[in-house]
């Protein structure tokens, strides 16, 4: 089992950067695909990015491509979402999640979830 705790959210202005972290507990963290999702008010949860257990494969969603990057440090049991050039439409609660399937982009493919961290981008 994996427990996930996100941090790093906050209120920023358009064009700013934020770095979200996800701290995982559990001995098997390094064997999981990790992902980030977000949910904006009144909208469905949206895929943001995913990274394989070895960090050899990453994929980001079209809405954030070129602005967000995902990375992980298995020695520290952490996953990071670096968000640059933030836009007001990036405002959402961001969730970290763990899956067993490589390249998982759907929320139903993820087995474990954090509680989320709020990101608000003002114009």
C-alpha positions as CSV (number, residue, x, y, z in Angstrom):
1,X,0.0,0.0,0.0
2,X,1.1,3.6,-0.7
3,X,0.2,6.7,1.2
4,X,0.5,10.0,-0.7
5,X,0.7,13.6,0.6
6,X,0.9,16.6,-1.8
7,X,2.4,19.9,-0.9
8,X,3.5,23.1,-2.6
9,X,0.2,24.6,-3.8
10,X,-0.7,28.2,-3.3
11,X,-1.8,31.5,-4.9
12,X,0.3,32.8,-7.7
13,X,0.0,35.2,-10.6
14,X,-0.3,34.3,-14.3
15,X,3.2,33.6,-15.7
16,X,4.6,32.4,-12.3
17,X,5.9,29.0,-11.5
18,X,5.1,26.5,-8.8
19,X,6.6,23.2,-7.8
20,X,4.3,20.6,-6.4
21,X,5.7,17.7,-4.4
22,X,4.2,14.4,-3.5
23,X,5.7,12.4,-0.6
24,X,5.0,8.7,-0.6
25,X,5.2,6.2,2.1
26,X,5.5,2.5,1.5
27,X,8.3,0.2,0.6
28,X,7.0,-0.4,-2.9
29,X,6.8,3.2,-4.1
30,X,9.6,2.7,-6.7
31,X,7.6,0.0,-8.4
32,X,4.6,2.3,-9.2
33,X,3.7,4.5,-12.1
34,X,3.0,7.9,-10.6
35,X,0.7,10.6,-12.0
36,X,-0.8,14.0,-11.4
37,X,-4.4,14.9,-12.0
38,X,-6.3,18.1,-11.3
39,X,-9.9,19.1,-10.8
40,X,-11.1,22.6,-11.4
41,X,-14.3,23.9,-9.9
42,X,-17.3,22.5,-11.7
43,X,-15.2,20.3,-13.9
44,X,-14.2,16.6,-14.1
45,X,-10.8,15.4,-12.9
46,X,-8.3,15.9,-15.7
47,X,-5.1,14.0,-16.4
48,X,-1.9,16.2,-16.1
49,X,1.2,14.0,-16.2
50,X,2.5,10.6,-15.6
51,X,6.0,9.0,-15.0
52,X,7.1,5.4,-15.1
53,X,8.7,3.7,-12.1
54,X,12.2,4.2,-13.5
55,X,11.5,7.7,-14.8
56,X,12.4,6.5,-18.2
57,X,9.0,7.3,-19.6
58,X,7.0,10.5,-19.0
59,X,3.9,11.9,-20.6
60,X,2.1,15.2,-20.0
61,X,-1.4,16.2,-21.1
62,X,-1.9,18.5,-24.1
63,X,-3.2,21.3,-21.9
64,X,0.1,21.6,-20.0
65,X,2.6,20.4,-22.6
66,X,5.6,22.6,-22.8
67,X,4.9,24.2,-19.5
68,X,4.7,21.3,-16.9
69,X,7.2,18.6,-16.3
70,X,7.1,15.6,-14.0
71,X,10.0,13.9,-12.2
72,X,10.6,11.5,-9.4
73,X,13.3,10.5,-6.9
74,X,12.8,7.0,-5.8
75,X,15.5,7.3,-3.1
76,X,13.4,10.1,-1.5
77,X,10.0,8.6,-2.3
78,X,8.9,11.8,-4.0
79,X,7.3,12.9,-7.2
80,X,7.5,16.5,-8.4
81,X,5.4,18.5,-10.8
82,X,7.2,21.6,-12.0
83,X,4.7,24.1,-13.4
84,X,5.9,27.0,-15.4
85,X,4.1,29.8,-17.2
86,X,1.0,29.3,-15.2
87,X,-2.4,30.4,-16.5
88,X,-5.6,31.2,-14.7
89,X,-7.1,28.1,-16.3
90,X,-4.5,26.0,-14.4
91,X,-6.4,26.8,-11.2
92,X,-7.5,23.5,-9.6
93,X,-6.9,21.1,-6.9
94,X,-4.0,18.9,-7.9
95,X,-3.8,15.3,-6.9
96,X,-0.9,12.8,-6.8
97,X,-1.7,9.2,-7.6
98,X,-0.1,5.8,-7.9
99,X,-0.8,3.1,-10.5
100,X,0.5,-0.3,-11.4
101,X,0.1,0.3,-15.2
102,X,2.7,2.0,-17.2
103,X,1.5,5.0,-19.0
104,X,-1.8,5.2,-17.2
105,X,-3.7,8.4,-18.1
106,X,-7.2,7.6,-16.8
107,X,-8.1,8.2,-13.1
108,X,-9.7,4.7,-12.9
109,X,-6.3,3.2,-13.6
110,X,-4.8,4.6,-10.4
111,X,-5.0,2.8,-7.1
112,X,-3.9,5.3,-4.5
113,X,-4.6,9.0,-4.2
114,X,-3.4,11.9,-2.1
115,X,-5.7,14.5,-0.5
116,X,-4.9,17.2,-3.0
117,X,-3.3,20.6,-2.9
118,X,-4.9,23.8,-4.2
119,X,-3.3,25.9,-6.9
120,X,-4.9,29.2,-7.7
121,X,-3.6,31.4,-10.5
122,X,-4.7,35.0,-10.7
123,X,-4.8,37.0,-13.9
